[in-house]
Amino acid sequence: MSVPPSQSTRRTVRITIVLLFIAWLVDYADRLVINLALPSIGAEFDVGRGSRA
C-alpha cells in the first residue's frame, strides 16, 4: 500500500510543471520572433538567404 503524496510535494510538482511550461513558451516565442525578424535583419545587412544558415 502506497502513501499518498503530501500537500507540499503536490505543490512542488505543480510549480515545476508550470515553470517548465513557461520555459517552453518563452523558447517558442523566441524562435517565432527570430524567424519573423530574420528577413528584415538580412535585408538591412545585405545578407543573402543562403548565408543565414
PAVO-773667 format. One line per field, with one value per residue: x, y, z of N, C-alpha, C, O in turn. Coordinates in pm, 1 decimal. Example, Ala and Ser with C-alpha at 12.3 -4.5 7.8 and 13.67 -1.06 7.14 Angstrom:
2
n_x: c(1319.0 / 1285.0)
n_y: c(-569.0 / -225.0)
n_z: c(780.0 / 708.0)
ca_x: c(1230.0 / 1367.0)
ca_y: c(-450.0 / -106.0)
ca_z: c(780.0 / 714.0)
c_x: c(1320.0 / 1290.0)
c_y: c(-330.0 / 3.0)
c_z: c(780.0 / 787.0)
o_x: c(1423.6 / 1340.9)
o_y: c(-331.9 / 113.8)
o_z: c(846.5 / 803.9)
***
This chain:
53
n_x: c(84.2 / 64.3 / 182.7 / -1.1 / 91.7 / 227.9 / 93.1 / 280.5 / 451.4 / 286.1 / 243.7 / 503.0 / 541.1 / 343.5 / 437.2 / 681.7 / 596.7 / 455.3 / 664.1 / 829.1 / 655.3 / 631.6 / 896.8 / 915.2 / 727.1 / 843.9 / 1072.1 / 951.9 / 825.1 / 1050.8 / 1181.3 / 986.9 / 980.1 / 1242.3 / 1240.4 / 1051.2 / 1175.4 / 1410.0 / 1415.0 / 1404.9 / 1631.6 / 1829.2 / 1798.8 / 1873.3 / 2146.6 / 2237.7 / 2249.2 / 2238.7 / 1987.2 / 2098.7 / 2324.4 / 2249.6 / 2217.2)
n_y: c(-117.3 / 214.7 / 535.9 / 835.5 / 1132.3 / 1418.4 / 1745.8 / 1948.3 / 1822.4 / 1788.0 / 2055.0 / 2132.9 / 1976.8 / 2085.2 / 2351.2 / 2302.5 / 2193.5 / 2412.1 / 2602.3 / 2470.9 / 2471.1 / 2747.4 / 2804.9 / 2659.2 / 2800.4 / 3057.2 / 2988.1 / 2902.5 / 3140.5 / 3300.1 / 3173.3 / 3215.3 / 3497.1 / 3547.5 / 3418.8 / 3575.9 / 3824.0 / 3782.4 / 3811.5 / 4096.2 / 4175.4 / 4046.9 / 4184.0 / 4439.8 / 4414.1 / 4323.6 / 4044.6 / 3739.0 / 3480.9 / 3223.3 / 3261.1 / 3286.5 / 3052.6)
n_z: c(0.0 / -92.8 / 14.9 / 15.5 / -166.5 / 0.9 / 79.4 / 30.2 / -148.5 / -371.1 / -434.6 / -504.6 / -733.5 / -901.8 / -927.1 / -1053.6 / -1298.6 / -1403.6 / -1427.3 / -1615.0 / -1834.8 / -1879.1 / -1947.7 / -2187.4 / -2337.4 / -2356.0 / -2502.8 / -2742.5 / -2825.8 / -2860.8 / -3076.5 / -3271.5 / -3293.2 / -3378.6 / -3629.3 / -3758.2 / -3761.4 / -3898.6 / -4191.9 / -4228.2 / -4087.0 / -4234.5 / -4477.6 / -4402.0 / -4343.3 / -4581.2 / -4638.1 / -4797.5 / -4853.6 / -4844.0 / -4691.7 / -4430.6 / -4282.6)
ca_x: c(0.0 / 149.2 / 146.2 / -34.7 / 187.3 / 188.8 / 49.9 / 398.5 / 501.3 / 196.5 / 270.2 / 632.0 / 518.2 / 269.3 / 527.2 / 778.9 / 528.7 / 427.0 / 790.4 / 869.8 / 567.7 / 669.8 / 1023.9 / 883.9 / 655.6 / 943.1 / 1153.7 / 870.2 / 807.8 / 1180.6 / 1200.8 / 891.1 / 1024.9 / 1364.3 / 1202.5 / 980.3 / 1267.4 / 1525.5 / 1419.5 / 1440.2 / 1771.3 / 1910.0 / 1792.7 / 1947.8 / 2290.2 / 2262.2 / 2287.5 / 2152.5 / 1916.8 / 2188.6 / 2428.3 / 2192.7 / 2221.0)
ca_y: c(0.0 / 332.1 / 652.9 / 946.7 / 1243.7 / 1526.0 / 1870.6 / 2021.8 / 1751.8 / 1822.8 / 2194.6 / 2134.0 / 1920.0 / 2185.0 / 2463.9 / 2254.1 / 2181.4 / 2548.1 / 2662.6 / 2407.5 / 2520.4 / 2886.4 / 2799.7 / 2615.3 / 2909.7 / 3160.4 / 2934.3 / 2904.5 / 3280.2 / 3347.1 / 3120.3 / 3281.7 / 3634.8 / 3543.1 / 3385.9 / 3689.2 / 3936.7 / 3746.1 / 3872.9 / 4238.2 / 4184.6 / 4009.8 / 4292.0 / 4554.8 / 4388.0 / 4271.3 / 3904.1 / 3655.1 / 3374.2 / 3111.4 / 3296.0 / 3294.1 / 2924.3)
ca_z: c(0.0 / -104.1 / 94.2 / -73.8 / -156.6 / 91.2 / 16.4 / -18.2 / -266.5 / -481.7 / -471.9 / -573.6 / -866.6 / -980.1 / -957.5 / -1151.5 / -1427.8 / -1450.9 / -1468.5 / -1739.8 / -1939.8 / -1906.7 / -2020.0 / -2322.9 / -2403.0 / -2387.9 / -2611.3 / -2863.6 / -2866.0 / -2907.5 / -3211.9 / -3359.5 / -3314.6 / -3460.1 / -3767.0 / -3816.5 / -3776.0 / -3978.7 / -4325.1 / -4223.2 / -4043.2 / -4350.3 / -4575.9 / -4350.3 / -4352.3 / -4715.8 / -4627.5 / -4879.7 / -4784.2 / -4824.0 / -4593.5 / -4294.8 / -4213.8)
c_x: c(89.2 / 93.2 / 112.0 / 63.7 / 135.4 / 151.7 / 168.9 / 458.2 / 415.8 / 222.8 / 401.9 / 617.8 / 445.3 / 358.2 / 628.9 / 716.7 / 500.2 / 554.6 / 842.1 / 784.1 / 603.6 / 801.8 / 1002.0 / 816.9 / 751.6 / 1031.4 / 1078.4 / 853.3 / 938.5 / 1207.3 / 1108.5 / 937.0 / 1150.3 / 1329.3 / 1126.8 / 1074.6 / 1382.5 / 1526.2 / 1458.2 / 1583.7 / 1863.8 / 1912.0 / 1875.0 / 2098.5 / 2330.3 / 2316.8 / 2186.6 / 2090.7 / 2007.1 / 2295.1 / 2378.2 / 2205.0 / 2352.7)
c_y: c(124.4 / 448.4 / 767.3 / 1062.0 / 1355.1 / 1650.7 / 1947.9 / 1955.1 / 1784.7 / 1965.4 / 2205.2 / 2081.2 / 2021.1 / 2302.0 / 2422.9 / 2245.5 / 2319.6 / 2615.9 / 2601.7 / 2454.8 / 2664.0 / 2889.7 / 2757.7 / 2728.4 / 3022.1 / 3114.3 / 2939.6 / 3047.9 / 3336.9 / 3298.9 / 3189.0 / 3423.1 / 3637.6 / 3514.4 / 3499.8 / 3806.2 / 3907.3 / 3807.9 / 4020.6 / 4258.7 / 4150.7 / 4118.1 / 4412.1 / 4536.3 / 4326.5 / 4129.4 / 3823.9 / 3542.0 / 3254.6 / 3137.0 / 3292.8 / 3164.7 / 2905.6)
c_z: c(0.0 / -22.3 / -2.2 / -57.7 / -66.8 / 11.3 / -40.9 / -141.4 / -387.8 / -529.7 / -548.5 / -715.8 / -954.8 / -1020.1 / -1063.5 / -1290.0 / -1486.1 / -1499.9 / -1599.1 / -1856.8 / -1978.0 / -1984.3 / -2164.6 / -2400.1 / -2443.1 / -2503.5 / -2743.4 / -2915.4 / -2920.9 / -3049.8 / -3311.9 / -3392.6 / -3402.6 / -3606.1 / -3833.7 / -3844.7 / -3871.6 / -4118.6 / -4322.1 / -4175.6 / -4159.4 / -4456.1 / -4531.0 / -4365.7 / -4485.8 / -4713.0 / -4707.9 / -4798.5 / -4755.2 / -4719.0 / -4449.5 / -4217.2 / -4149.2)
o_x: c(178.9 / -26.6 / 189.8 / 113.5 / 15.4 / 176.3 / 158.7 / 510.1 / 468.9 / 224.0 / 410.8 / 677.2 / 482.2 / 354.5 / 658.9 / 778.5 / 519.2 / 553.0 / 893.5 / 835.7 / 605.6 / 816.7 / 1063.2 / 847.9 / 740.7 / 1062.4 / 1135.6 / 865.9 / 937.0 / 1251.4 / 1148.7 / 933.0 / 1161.7 / 1382.7 / 1137.9 / 1055.2 / 1446.2 / 1631.9 / 1536.8 / 1650.4 / 1964.9 / 2015.5 / 1939.1 / 2170.0 / 2444.0 / 2417.2 / 2065.6 / 2136.2 / 1992.4 / 2350.5 / 2458.5 / 2203.3 / 2376.2)
o_y: c(137.1 / 456.8 / 793.8 / 1086.5 / 1381.6 / 1658.7 / 2006.4 / 2023.5 / 1807.0 / 1992.7 / 2279.0 / 2136.3 / 2039.9 / 2346.6 / 2501.0 / 2286.4 / 2341.3 / 2680.9 / 2673.8 / 2476.3 / 2698.0 / 2969.3 / 2814.1 / 2749.4 / 3076.0 / 3193.3 / 2977.4 / 3072.8 / 3413.5 / 3376.9 / 3217.2 / 3463.9 / 3722.0 / 3578.6 / 3518.0 / 3879.4 / 4000.4 / 3854.2 / 4065.2 / 4351.8 / 4217.7 / 4142.1 / 4478.2 / 4631.4 / 4282.2 / 4098.4 / 3837.9 / 3511.2 / 3190.8 / 3042.3 / 3296.3 / 3167.9 / 2802.9)
o_z: c(83.3 / 4.8 / -93.9 / 52.2 / -60.2 / -109.1 / -148.7 / -229.6 / -496.6 / -649.7 / -646.7 / -808.4 / -1070.7 / -1134.8 / -1153.9 / -1388.3 / -1605.8 / -1604.4 / -1684.6 / -1966.5 / -2096.2 / -2077.1 / -2255.2 / -2517.4 / -2553.2 / -2592.7 / -2845.7 / -3035.3 / -3017.2 / -3134.2 / -3424.8 / -3508.7 / -3491.5 / -3696.4 / -3954.9 / -3941.8 / -3920.9 / -4161.7 / -4405.7 / -4220.9 / -4180.5 / -4518.2 / -4612.7 / -4397.2 / -4502.1 / -4777.1 / -4690.2 / -4688.3 / -4651.0 / -4663.1 / -4356.3 / -4094.1 / -4085.5)
***
